[in-house]
Amino acid sequence: MHSLKLYDNLNFMILIQVTKNSNESPISLLRRFNRKVQDSGIIRRAKSLKYNQRELSFYKRKMAALKKIESRKKIEKLKKLGKIKDGPRKK
């Protein structure tokens, strides 16, 4: 009997078990096990969680918003003084 125990981020255990049938070669047992692992979606989920980023804290979001507001004010002031041309925006 071959089994695989994996834990996802929420500490839920995922168990996949395969028992060897009579007259079954080890290669076919391994192939059947791999197919069950793929069908369960464990690997797909692990790969999707690999690059997840945490949400920014309230403080960091607030600081970023204040920085944007400050830079907009600075640009508007320079436009009024004529030091920056009022042209099309960059994309």
C-alpha positions as CSV (number, residue, x, y, z in Angstrom):
1,M,0.0,0.0,0.0
2,H,1.4,3.4,-1.0
3,S,0.1,6.6,0.5
4,L,0.8,10.3,0.3
5,K,0.0,12.8,3.1
6,L,0.1,16.5,2.3
7,Y,-0.9,19.5,4.3
8,D,-2.2,22.7,2.6
9,N,-1.9,26.2,4.0
10,L,-4.9,25.7,6.3
11,N,-3.3,22.6,7.8
12,F,-5.9,20.2,6.3
13,M,-4.4,16.8,5.7
14,I,-5.0,15.3,2.2
15,L,-4.5,11.6,2.1
16,I,-4.2,9.6,-1.1
17,Q,-3.9,5.9,-0.8
18,V,-3.4,3.2,-3.4
19,T,-3.3,-0.6,-2.7
20,K,-1.5,-3.0,-5.0
21,N,-3.8,-5.4,-6.9
22,S,-2.8,-9.0,-7.5
23,N,-0.7,-9.3,-10.7
24,E,0.0,-5.6,-10.9
25,S,3.5,-4.4,-11.6
26,P,5.1,-1.7,-9.5
27,I,5.2,0.6,-12.5
28,S,1.5,0.4,-13.1
29,L,0.9,0.9,-9.4
30,L,3.0,4.1,-9.5
31,R,1.2,5.3,-12.6
32,R,-2.2,4.8,-11.0
33,F,-0.9,6.6,-7.9
34,N,0.3,9.5,-9.9
35,R,-3.0,9.7,-11.8
36,K,-4.9,9.9,-8.4
37,V,-2.6,12.6,-7.2
38,Q,-3.2,14.6,-10.4
39,D,-7.0,14.1,-10.2
40,S,-7.1,15.3,-6.6
41,G,-5.7,18.7,-7.7
42,I,-3.1,18.8,-4.9
43,I,-0.2,19.8,-7.2
44,R,-2.3,22.4,-9.0
45,R,-3.3,24.0,-5.7
46,A,0.3,23.9,-4.4
47,K,1.5,25.7,-7.5
48,S,-1.2,28.3,-7.3
49,L,-0.4,29.0,-3.7
50,K,3.3,29.2,-4.4
51,Y,3.2,32.9,-5.6
52,N,0.4,34.2,-3.4
53,Q,1.2,37.5,-1.7
54,R,-0.2,38.7,1.5
55,E,-2.6,41.6,1.5
56,L,-0.9,44.9,2.4
57,S,-1.6,46.2,5.9
58,F,-3.9,49.1,6.5
59,Y,-1.0,51.3,7.4
60,K,0.9,50.5,4.2
61,R,-2.1,51.1,2.0
62,K,-2.7,54.4,3.8
63,M,0.9,55.5,3.3
64,A,0.8,54.6,-0.4
65,A,-2.4,56.6,-0.9
66,L,-1.0,59.6,0.9
67,K,2.2,59.4,-1.2
68,K,0.0,59.4,-4.4
69,I,-1.9,62.4,-3.3
70,E,1.3,64.3,-2.4
71,S,2.8,63.5,-5.8
72,R,-0.3,64.6,-7.6
73,K,-0.3,67.9,-5.7
74,K,3.3,68.4,-6.6
75,I,2.7,67.8,-10.3
76,E,-0.3,70.1,-10.3
77,K,1.8,72.9,-8.8
78,L,4.6,72.4,-11.4
79,K,1.9,72.5,-14.2
80,K,0.6,75.8,-12.8
81,L,4.1,77.3,-12.7
82,G,4.6,76.2,-16.3
83,K,7.5,73.9,-15.5
84,I,5.7,70.8,-16.8
85,K,3.8,70.7,-20.0
86,D,0.2,69.5,-19.8
87,G,0.5,66.7,-22.4
88,P,-0.9,63.2,-22.8
89,R,-0.4,60.7,-20.0
90,K,1.9,57.8,-20.3
91,K,0.4,54.3,-20.7
